[in-house]
Amino acid sequence: MDRADIVHENFLSRTRNGDFPPALAEIGLADAGLTSAQLVELFHCQVLSRQLDRISRRLQARGEGYYTIGSSGHEGNAAIAAVFRPTDMAFLHYRDAAFQIARSRQAPGGTPLWDMLLSFTTSSEDPISGGRHKVLGSKALSIPPQTSTIASHLPKAVGAAYSVGLAKRVRPEHQEMPDDAVVLCSFGDASLNHSTAQGALNTACWTAFQKVHLPIVFVCEDNGIGISVKTPLGWIEATMSGRPGLAYFKCNGLDVIETYAVAQQVAEFVRSRRMPAFLHMSCVRLYGHAGADVQTAYLAKEKIEADEANDPLLHTARHLVTTRVLSASEVVALYEGVGAQTARAAEEAIKRPRLTTSDQVMGSLIPPRRVCAPTNGPSSATRAATFGESDLRAMEQPQHMAKLINFALTDLMLEHQEIVLAGEDIGCKGGVYGVTQRLHQRLGASRVIDTLLDEQSILGLAIGLAHNGFIPIPEIQFLAYLHNAEDQLRGEAATLPFFSKGQFTNPMVVRIAGLGYQRGFGGHFHNDNSLAVLRDIPGIIVACPSNGADAVQMLRASVRLAREEQRVVVFVEPIALYMTRDLHDKGDGLWTHRYESPGQGAAIRMGDVGVSGNGTDLAIVTYGNGFYLSSQALKTLHDKHGIAARIVDLRWLAPLPVATVLAAVAPCDKVLIVDECRITGSQSEALMALFAERSDLPTARTAAADSFIATGPAFGATLPSRESIVEAALKLLGPRTAQARG
Ligand SMILES: Cc1ncc(C[n+]2csc(CCOP(=O)(O)OP(=O)(O)O)c2C)c(N)n1
């Protein structure tokens, strides 16, 4: 017999017989501040959650429902929801259906049963994911949907909690949470061990330890097991009860009255003190981990039966019957009535339409545009006061890229109050390359945040800030250090609009210092020449300027894309070009540019490529350092070989600006792709495919070797160089062509 049926039969027979599990706590209804009606309401939420689990399993067995992971045994979290407000953003564990149902009772007009059935049956009418995922979530109830990656929601929950206090100091235009909001974040006991969870908890403690406000409740739903691996008895309390800056509370989630009482204490603590708390809710897991999981393979029958005997619904039924709020038969009638209602609704839900085409699935990859108030940009008096005389004078002179990005960031932050910078060493020090120098002094510590050393927390902070209307510009100090945090972009930021039908978004511009060619510095960690990790993420934009003038305009375009179009933009800054001034000869200053103030200069929109030269013998398609080196090669090709070439600077690496690239190379005889990234997984792969599929032009490429980069004199040995570009161009054009020109 299916364990779900056993639990169901147990509930009915034991309730009818008054055979309830023994009382767990002494807290009475009145002591907890609950009325009889509220207790019935909570029970109703628990029962609805349970019946949804049961129907999901039946639908799956009939091939009408998909992947089921249940909430049974965790229904005590209904009491937690009842204590908090629908405006307290909740990043939920996948077993929190009862929480969502209870929260929906706090907002008028909610239809949780129907909404959740539509999600469980993957109907395109599912109000949260539009049929893309079986997931909890609701825009109206401030419940952003969460990915299946356990613990990955903790960093952003911390970020969202931080944003509440920040929004009081710096009002974001699209603020979502009220000033007295708190954030909830729930997860399982096994998930607590994940380094992502530990990082986020550490960040919360580190923040609160400094008395910085962080109104967050971490709810650990401890059922004692993660799929098949048991959590050591007492581990959660032992590891969490003594953390600095984090108040520890515990409750027995089997007892809905105790849970309500403790949750109230937690809510009072967090809402009034604006400090984080950890609510350790013990519970049981009924029916095994998910759909096809057979618990008997790893759990003794006695343990399974003991948990089933402790069904939280039986505990609530006991309260209802012993306090004479309901009779046993009324409890059974309520349970069966909800079951029948659920079954009827399910038969309707399975008839609703589902997604079928690729266009439909992809309909929410790109978030919707949002209405933004017009901005006029900072006044000249504000700019003068912010920049100071010496920088205003410096703007009249050509500057290198690092300086120009610094000016552009300052102007953007003056224009948009909701831009917040966050990263390691970006504040007082001004970044390891000085790009953010003086921004901290100019714009204040609230808007230029020196974070702790944890890339997952930096990106999580950015995602959380964006949930509350800010436009974060997080910085990853070196490209190599994106890799230990990539899931925050790939799994979290990029997917949120997709599976929330664009209702939740996390627009941001992630600045990353990266790529190779630093002379003698750093080796392969500070010279990381692979963007493969970013290239294939649906919906995100990857920008890579090759010079300071472009960087200014592209940064403005990126902020506009984030602010108005809610996009996630990754802005890769080639470190080796930060301070580069000269192109051909020492002192020629050809890689410096005058700063174009806001509104000045030709704007660069996403997809605009840069074309340098007008030769038609050859088009060199490249970006970043490749554009710099190709500009040197262009001169050699012309002066020594009589070859007239042009260089097409991609500027935007994802999505590839296909149409503009094809148009830019169209007048040329041949195409050479120059790619500073490793040949495997590099942009050149996509470009070769593009030209093979969409162009007749003979095409070749030169790219970096599939190697890591060395420190010292061999720093460039594996990378394209001016010489190797010239050589590749001559090889592609062939000796006869070159002679004819010569
Ligand atoms: C990062 C990651 N690793 C592995 C998994 C597969 N997985 C899904 S749930 C789960 C166990 C989680 O256990 P726990 O946190 O105790 O929550 P419970 O399911 O018991 O409520 C695992 C390993 C995952 N989803 N994400």
The ligand as a Gaussian input file, in Angstrom:
#p B3LYP/6-31G(d) Opt

LIG

1 1
 C       22.653000      21.894000      -4.760000
 C       21.754000      20.677000      -4.803000
 N       22.294000      19.464000      -4.593000
 C       21.511000      18.372000      -4.592000
 C       20.165000      18.484000      -4.794000
 C       19.268000      17.243000      -4.793000
 N       18.403000      17.294000      -3.591000
 C       17.160000      17.756000      -3.669000
 S       16.426000      17.818000      -2.200000
 C       17.754000      17.170000      -1.428000
 C       17.711000      16.920000       0.057000
 C       17.379000      18.131000       0.840000
 O       17.134000      17.751000       2.155000
 P       16.652000      18.786000       3.239000
 O       17.354000      20.054000       3.073000
 O       16.764000      18.138000       4.554000
 O       15.144000      19.046000       2.864000
 P       13.929000      18.009000       2.888000
 O       13.774000      17.481000       1.497000
 O       14.258000      16.924000       3.845000
 O       12.777000      18.807000       3.317000
 C       18.772000      16.922000      -2.327000
 C       20.078000      16.320000      -2.006000
 C       19.651000      19.769000      -5.047000
 N       18.364000      19.973000      -5.297000
 N       20.456000      20.850000      -5.013000

